[in-house]
């Protein structure tokens, strides 16, 4: 399988569908938002973007199945599967706030092979394939060289339900507020991961996530020289609903602070 070719074709598709999302963002009407659940927003833009992505990816690799946020297509024991979030950062998008992205990954089982994240507002396309390195708009990227929390900028996301863990999460925030350059809440897990991959931030952590939120970005972090784990330091970040991604150098420090309260 030519992963470089697959990645490049996926990049072209993501940029094309990103153009559709950008066009819709200019005149988006907040009244068109639907609620999938408490604080869980979706719009016709998410749904249409996913349909376009599925159709295009079926042409790129017809034998693959799908894991999709909006349920356009499914997985039926195929060896390969595309993992898609058509619009990561829907709440940002619907409120006219920059930082929303298309996230695509190709996996064989739980092994990530290709990752593509297209941040629509800045037209930044991050991508990687297994053992091929990580790139941003054609230029190779790598994680930061910062070697301590005291030299680091972190990102996280805030829970919008499952508030039973909120107190513990706030305690972790307190730790990082006092020991880092600061914490950012951008509103898109895919973007957070890519910012770690290209060295804009040193680490990102969050819980209550799905595979489609993080698969593309996690692949890019790994190929950029970073490390990805669950809160316990293991490999169950793919379906385990929690993730820590870092530049590798501060990974254990981040885990230590999280584990004090988790």
Secondary structure, DSSP 4 states (H G I P E B T S, - for coil): --HHHHHHHHHHHHHHHHHHHHHHHTT--GGG-EEEETTEEE-HHHHHHHHHHHHHHHHH-TT-EEEETT-SS--SS-SEEEEEEEEETHHHHHTT-S--EEEEEEEETTEEEEEEEEETTTTEEEEEETTS-EEETTEEE------SGGG-EEEE---SS-GGGHHHHHHHHHHHHHHSSEEE--S-HHHHHHHHHTTS-SEEEEES--HHHHHHHHHHHHHTT-EEE-TTSSSTTSSSSEEEEE-STTHHHHHHHHHTT-
